[in-house]
């Protein structure tokens, strides 16, 4: 049962091209009886602090997620880089939203909920941030094919959610932020590029150069999003430093 659960988690968080490879590798390791024992040992040894300050996490996640998504959408709309061309009729839309939410939960639990905390406690924040940011970027491997800006956007998105994790003290805030970005940005607005089989409620048309419009990556390929990411990272670093000073 443990193998099946872990394999499902890999399918949810992975890019399609990595699913089968990672799944088979895990099955091979688990048959040798090696990885499950390491996993159990680490879980006992690492304090995860997943749900400290839940009220703060929810409020911060909702507000930051909306601001994070709204700024680039509004800027691009005002600059006439994007415009709305109607809407689609989607059957079982709540099911798609639940699927997107589960996707986000599995990514955040793996990257910032477990691995980040383990590395932080065993080593330091720097090591934890570097490794988990590299992993998060690798899980969005399609960005590497799209160019430098999409890769930098994914990287800075991970850094932003990490600093929000540190500031809020729990995984709740970055998880909600991530879901607002994917669920509202992709499934509702159609401005974020998820897997091809995900539908979108509104039809969004992009104009202008790829560096502004994002090209095939939509807003995740836009330099406007990179600018917003950097600003929010700086903002939360200031808040974190003030928090430490108290």
N, C-alpha and C positions, 0 to 999 in steps of 0.2 A: 504493500500500500504506500509506503514511504517513497519508493521509486516512482510510482505512478504520479503521486502528488508533485514531486520535484520536476518530473518530466513535463507536466501540465504547466508549471510555473515557467519553465524555459520556453514553452511554446507561446505563452502569453507575453513574455517580455522580449522575446527574440525577434530579430528580423527574419523573414521567411527563409533566406538563404542559409541561416545559421541553425535553424530549428533541428533539422534531421541530424546534422553533425554533432551538435552538443548533446542531443538526446541519446545518440548511440554511444558517445564517449562516456556519458554518465552511467548508462546501463552496463558498460564494460567494467568501469571502476567499481560499481556497486556489487557486481557479481563476485568480485575479488574480496568483498567485505571490507574495503579500505575506507572509502569516503564516508559512509554513514557513521562510523565510529568517530571520525574527526569532527563531523558536524555536531554530533551529540556532545562531544567533549567541549567544543567551542561554545555551544549554547549554554552549558552550565557555567562556563568560565567568564562569559561576557554579559555585562549588565546593559540592556538595550535602551532603557529610558524612552520607550516608544510613545507613551501617552501622558507624559508630565504636562502640566498646565494646559488641559484640553480646551478650556474656554478661550484662552489666549490664542491657542493654535487655530481654532476654528475661525475666530474673528480676523486674525491676522492673515490666514490663508485666503479667506473670501475677499477681503479688501485688496490685498496685494495681488491676488490672481486677476481680479477685475481691472485694476490699474495697469498691471503688466500687459494685459491683452488689449485694453481699450486705447492706450496711448498710440501704439503703432497703427491700429485700425483707424482711429480718428485722423491721425496725421496723413495717412495714405488716402483716406476718403476726401479730406479737405484739399489735398494736393492733386486730386483726380487720378491717382494711381490705381485706385480700385473703385468699382461701382457695383451696385446690386442689380441683377437682371432677373428678378422673380424668385420663385421658390419651387421646391420639389415636394411631392407627396411621398412620405416614407412610412411603410408599414412597420409596425412594432418598434417605433422610434425609441420608447423607453428601454427596450432590450439592448439596442445599440449603445445607449448611454451607460447602461449597467456594464456592458462589455468593455467600454472605454474606461470606466471607473476601475474595474478589476485589473485591467492592463496597467493602469497607473499605480494601483496598490502594490502589485507584484514587483514593479520596477523599484518603487520607493522602499519597500521592505527589504529587498535584496541589496540595493545600492547604499541608501542612507540609513535604513533601519538596522541592518545587521553588519554588513561589511565595513561601513564607515565607523561604527561604534567599536568594532573589534580592533581595527587598525589604530584608532585614536587611543584606545586603552592600552594596547600593546606597544605602540610606538608614540606617535604624536599627531596633532591636527594636520600638519603639513603632509605627512605621509598618507594619512587617511584621505585628504582632499585630492591629492595627485592621483592615487590609485582609483578612487571611486569616480572621479571626473573622467579618467581615461576609459573606465568600464562603461559609464553612461554614454560617452561619445561613441564607443565601439558598438553599443546596442542600437545606435542610430546610424548604422553603417552607410545608409543611402546618402548621407550628407557628403561623404568623401567623394562620391561620384559627381556631385553637383557643384563643387568648388570650395574655395577658401571661406567665403562668407557663411555659407550654411554650416560648415564645421565649427567656425568661431561662434556662431549662434548657439549651437548645441552645447559647446564647451562652456560658454558663459551662462547659459541656462542652468547647467549643472552647478556651477559655482554660486549662482544666485540662490538656488534652492538649498545649497549647503549652508550658506551664511544665514539664511532664514531659519534653517534647522537649529543652528547654534544660538541664534537670537531668541527663538521661541522656546527652546528646550524640549521639543518633541517633534515627531515625524508628521504630526497632523497638518501643520501649516504648509510645508512643501508638498504634501500629498494633495491637499485641496488646491493649491496653486497649479500644480501639474494637471489636475483634472479640469480646472477652469480653462486652461490653455488648450487641452486636447478636446474636452467635451464641448465647450462653447465655441472655441476657435475653429475646430474642425467640423464637428457634427451639426452645429447650429449655423455658424456663419460661413463655413466652407473656405476659411482663410488659412487653415493649417493643413498640411499634407500628412495624412496618416496612410495606412495600407489602402490599396486600391479598392478593396471591397467595402470600406466604410462609406456610408452615404453622407450627404450634407443637405440640411434643410433649405438654406438659401443658396442661390447661384451667384457667385462672386466672380467678376471679370477683372483681370489685371492688365494694366497698360504701362507703357514706358519701358525703360531699360531694366535688365535683370537685376542690376545692383540695387535698384530702388523697389521694384515690384517683387523680387525674389525668384522670378522665373518659374520653373517647374516645382520648386520647393515652396511656392507661395510666400507668405510673410516670413517663414522661417529662413528664407534665403535672402531677406532684405537687410541692407545695412542699417535701416531705421530700427529694426529689432535689436541689432547689435548695440546700437547707441543707447537704447532703452535699457538693455540688460546691464551695460556698464554703469549707467546712472543709478540703477536700483542696487547694484552690488555696492557701489560707493556709499549710498544712503544707508544701507543696512550695516555696513562696516562702521560707519559713524555711530549708529545706534548701539552696536555691540560694544564699541569702545566706551561709550557713555555708561552702558550697563555694567561694564567691568569696573569703572571708576567709582561707582556707588558703594 
